[in-house]
Amino acid sequence: MFEDSLFYQQALQQLETVADRVGVNKGTIDRLKAPKRSIIVTVPVRMDNGDVKVFNGYRVQHSLTAGPGKGGLRYSPNVDLGEVAALAMFMSWKCGLVHLPFGGAKGGINCNPRELSAGEMERVTRRFTQEMLPFIGPNVDVMAPDMGTGEREMAWIYDTYSMHLGASCPQIVTGKSAALYGTLGRREATGRGVVYCIEEAARAIDLKLSKASAIVQGFGNVGSVAAVELAMRGVKIKGVADVSGCYIAEDGVDPMDLLTHMETHKTLEGYPAIAKISKEEFFAIDCDILVPAAMERQITAEMAPNLRCRIIAEGANGPTTNEADAWINENTDIFLIPDILCNAGGVIVSYFEWVQDMQMFFWSAQEVDSRLQQLIRRAFLACHHYARNENVSMREAALILGIGQVAQEKAARGLFP
């Protein structure tokens, strides 16, 4: 099961590291160590060639104490129950840290979306939704896009659930297009939140962004938006990476031009102004800001001694292993912005979308962004203040505040029956 997953063990170790500081009894902590509900389903789909292929689907609801489960749905050939369980746990801490009325959840289907046609993707998504009907709802569990999914998949989930209900229910998912009552600013929210945190960290260490440089690992929704937003602030983008490999551009590269290239070529490969390098060389690039925005467990203990940055902004979930994290804390002055704070912009604006759909009253893009900035900057300052006053790392501060909020909610509600 999920207990054997290295990524789940990483999440569990983080919980155990700060358990004594959150101010609740052992019984409450023990309740947080395992998900409330783990669902495994088979997803049989008729492929375009007429064959039937069976995929594995997962949904883990870590906590439903504060409100409905909230978390993304990812399509990846590597997804498994352990990964999904760890991500659901991180989402619980994230919602607690930024004080959202959600519990942590996550889902995934073990498939490669690059190998599926649009029709096959639709059939996978609709069948998975059908299998999840007993476990989801606008007040039970609300899905959102993640790696390999986007507005299109959310529209299919919305439609499938609404057909089952017999009435339109846009609040069943977030991350929809504006045409389907999604919120303005949702697609950019996570990347923008990363940059708002970087701005606060730069102030803390007296770094002028207009003279800074950055490398961004992962050029999907989060990494590309973060790169564009950083470039708008004068930051030189010296390195980028995606599924095709890692690339360096010593003189800097225009991320908007990279996006134009990707519209035709799908990946960064073949762009003329960048040179391909190894992952080890990529993480050793001399820069001010490192944004790991790809997969989990990318910065390892072996790579940590070669880092040459001043800020690490974790756009991905769990990109730094616990061993690397400990080495960075003990041996460097790197300002690390932990994942549950740094990439919280996505769930914050998902919350805004859910609220708007529940009320059927919609906000302007400026209002969404203003509210995003208010919540994520407030959470950053709370973590930074706690870290300085209690002499702990930013990760420990974020975990203590996030886990503490969830634990207090559970302790206050008690144990039924």
N, C-alpha and C positions, 0 to 999 in steps of 0.2 A: 504494500500500500504506500501511502505518501511518506510514512516515517523513514523509508529507505532513501529518499531523495536528498541529495547534497544541498539543494536549494532550500528545501523545507527545513533541513537541519540548521542551515544558516539563519533562517528566520526564527527558529526556536531558540537558538543560542543567543540571538539579540534580545529576545524576551527574557530569558533567564538572567542575562547580564544586568538588567535594570530592575528585575522583579522586586528586589528589596527596597527600592526607592519609590515605589508607586503608592504606598500607603494603604494597601488592602491585605486581607489575610491570604494564606496559602491556598485555601479552597477556591477563592476567586481567581487567583493566578492559574491554578490547575484547569479551571474552566476555559481559560484563554489559550491553553496550549494545543487544543484540538478543535477542528471546525465543528460547528453545530450540526452541519449536514453536508454530506458528500454524495454527489449523484454521478453515476457512470451509466451511460446509455450507448446502445449501438445505433448507428445511423446508416441504414441501408439505402442506397441511392442507385437509380438506374442511370448508367453513364450514356454518353452520346452514341457509343457503338452498340448499345443494347445490353451490354453486360451489367450485372448488379455488383456493386462494390460496397463493402461494409466498413464504415469509419467508426472510430471510437470518439465519443463526446463526453465532456466533463463539465460539471458546475459544482463549485464549492461555496457554501455560505458559511463564512467563519463566525459571524455574529449578527444577530437580528435584534439586539437589545435596544439600540437607539432608534431604529427605524428599519425600512426595507433594506435588503442587501443591495449593494451598489458595486459594480465592477465590470470590466471589459470582457469581451469575447474574442479570443485570438484563434486564428487558423495557422497552424504550423505543423510540419512533419515531426517536430521534436516535442510537441506538447504532451504532457502526461499528468497524472493526478497529483504528483508531488509538486510540480511546478505551479499548477493551478491552486493548490492548497496554500503554498507559500505566498503567492500573489494575493490571495484572499485575505490572509493574515496581515500583510502589509497594508492592504486597503483599509482594514479596520483601524489600524494605527493612524493612517492618513486622515480618515474622516474624523477621528477623535482629536487629532492635532489641530485641524482647522474648524472644529466644532460644527460639523454637519450632522443632520439627523438621519444618518445612514449607518448600516453595518457593512463590513467588508465582504465582498463576494468576487468570484472570478470564474470564467468559463473558457473552454477551449475545445477544438475539434482537431484530431490528429490527421491533418491532410496538408497537402502542398497547394496553396491557392494559385501558384504560378503554373501548375499543371492542369488546372480545371478550367473548363469553358465557363462562360457566363451562365449558361443554362445549368451546368453541373453545380456551380456555386449556389445558384438559387435553390436547387433541389436539396442540396446539403443543408442549407440554412433553414429552409422551411421544415424539413423533416426533423432537424434538431429542435426547432421551436416546438413542434408538435409533441416531441418526447418530453419537453420541459414544462408543458402546460400545467401540470399539477404543482409545480414548484416556483412559478414566477407570477408576477402581478405588480401593478403600480404601487401597492402597499406591502408587497412581499419581497420581490427581487427585480431590479431594473437593470437591464444590460446596457452596454455601451460599446463603441468600437475599440479595437485593440490591434495588435499586429496582424496584418492580413485581412482585416475587415474595415468597413467604413460606412459612409452614409447609405450606400446601396444595400448592404446586408441589414442595417438597422431598419430600412424601409420594408424589407421582406419579413423581418420579425414582427414589426408593427402590424403589417397587413395580415399575417397568419394568426396572430393573437386576436386581432379585431374580428376576423372572420369567425373564429371560435366563440368569441364573446357575443357577437351579433350587434356590435356597436363600435364606432371608432374609439380607439384608446391610444392616443399619441404618447401618453405618459408611461407606456410600457417600456420604452427605450429612450435613451438620449443619444446625441450624436447624429440625429436625423438632419436632412436638408431643411433649409428654411421653408421650402414649399410644403413640407409635411409637418410644420409647426416645430421645427428645431429652433435653436436659438442662434442668433448672430454671434459670431466670435467663438463658437465651440471648436471648430477645427484648429484654430490657432492657439487655443487656450493653454495647452500644456507647454508648448514652446515659449509662449510669451511669459508664462509663469516662471519658467526656468530663467529667463533673462531678467525679470523683476528681482528674483533672488540674487542673481549675479550682481545687479546694480547695488543691492544692499551690502553684499559681501565686499564689493569693490570700495564702497565708502568705509567699511570697517577696517580695511587694510591700506587705505589711501592709495588705491590704484585708479588711475585715470583711464577710463575705457577708450577715449579717443586716441590713446597712445598704446593700447594693449593689442595682443594677438591671441588667437584661439585656435583650437583644433576640435572638430566635432566628429565623433564616431557614431554612425547611424545617420542616414540622410532621408529618413522617412518623414512622417508627419511632424514628429517632435524635433528631430535634429535639423531639418531643413528650415523650419520656422525660427528656431533658435539662432541658426546661422544668419538668416536674413535680418532678424531683429538686432543681432550683435553688429552686423555690418552697417546697419542704419545708424548705429551709435559710434561709428568710426573704428570698430575693432577689425583688425586684419585677420582674415580666415586663412591660416597657413596649412591646414590639413583637414581632409574629409575622408570618410569611409562609409561604405555600404556593403551590400551582399557580394558585390563584385571584387572587393578588396579595399586596401588602405592606400591613400594618396597624399603626396606632399606638394605644396605650392609655396616655396620660400618667399616669393614676392607677393603672395596673397592671391585670392581668387574671388570672383564675384558670385555669391551663392544664387542670385537670381539667374545668372547665365547658366549655372549648373542645372537649375531646375528646367530651364528651356531645353538643355541637352537631354535631360531625362524624359521629357515629354515624348521624344522620338526614340531614344535608345533604352529607356526603362531603368538603366543603371548609370553610374558615373563612368564606367569603363569607356575608353575612347575619347574622353574629353582632352583636348590637346594641351591645356595649360597645367596639367598635373602629372606627377610621376608616381608610378606604383611602387610601394614599399611593403615590408612585412608588418605584421601587427606589432611586433616588438619594437621595430623602428618607429612606428607611428606613435606609440605611447611615450617614446623617448624624445619627441620633438620639443625643442625649447620654445615655450609659449607661456602666456600668462593665465589662460583659461582653458581647461579641458572639460568638454561636455561629452561624457559617455551616454549616448542616447540610443543604444542598440539593444543587446541582450543582457541577461544577468550574468554575473561571475566573469566579467571581462578583465578587470584589474586584479591580478593575482599577486600573491606574495613574491613571486619571482619577478614580476614586472614593477612592483612598487618602488624598489630602489632606483629605477631608471627614470621615474617621473621627473619632469623639469617644468612644472607649472606652479602657479601661486594659488589658483582656485580650481577645485573639482566641483562641477555642478552636475549632480546625478540626474540626468533626464530620463534614464531607464530605471527600472525597478531592480534593486540588488546588483548593480554592476560591479561593486567592489566586494571581494570576499572578506570574511571576518579577519583572516590572517593578514591580508593586505591593509585592511583598515587599521589594525593594531600597529603595524609597522609604520604607516603614515603618521599616526598619532604620536608615536614614540620618537620618530627620527626626523620629522620635517615640520616646517611651519605652514604647510599647505592648509588653506581654508577649505574644508570639505563641507559642501551643502548636501545633506543627506536626502536620499530619494523621497522619503515620505513627506518631506517639506518641499523639495525642489520641483518635483513633477506633480504637485497637488493641484495645479491650475486646471487640469483636465476634469477632475472630479468636482472642483468648485463650480465650474461653468456647467457641468452636467447637472449639478444641483439647481443652478439657475434655470436650466431648461425644464427640468422636472417641475419646479415651482410654477413657471410660466404655463406649462401644459395643464397643470392641475387647476389653475385659475382661468386659463384661456385669456390671458392678458400678457402682452408681449412688450419687451424692452428694446430700446435702441442699442446699436453696437457700442456707442460711447458709454451708455449706462452699464452694460455688461462688463466692459473692460474696466471701468471705474470701480465696480464692485469686486471684480477679480483682484485688482491691485490692492484694494483695501484689506481683503481677507488674507492674501498671501504675504503681503508685507507685514501685517500684524503678526502672523504666525512666525515669520522669520525673526522679527524683533523679540518676540517672546522666547524663542529658542536661544537666540544670541545672549539675551539678558540672563537666562537661566544658566547657560554654559559658563559665562564669566563669573557669575555669583557663586555657583556651586563647583567651579573648577572641574568641569567635565567637558567632553568633546561635544561638538554640535550634533553628532549622531546620537550620543547618549541623551542629550537634552531633548531632542525631538522624540526619541522613543519614550523617555520618561513622561513627557507631557502627553503624547498621543496614547500610549498604553494606559497611563494614569486616568485619562478621561474615560476610556472604555471600561476600565476596571471599576471606576467609581459608579458608572452607570449600572453595571451588573450588581455591585454591592448594594446600591440604593434600591434596586427593584427586588432584590432577594432571590431566593431559590424556590421555584414552584414544583411540587406542592410542599 
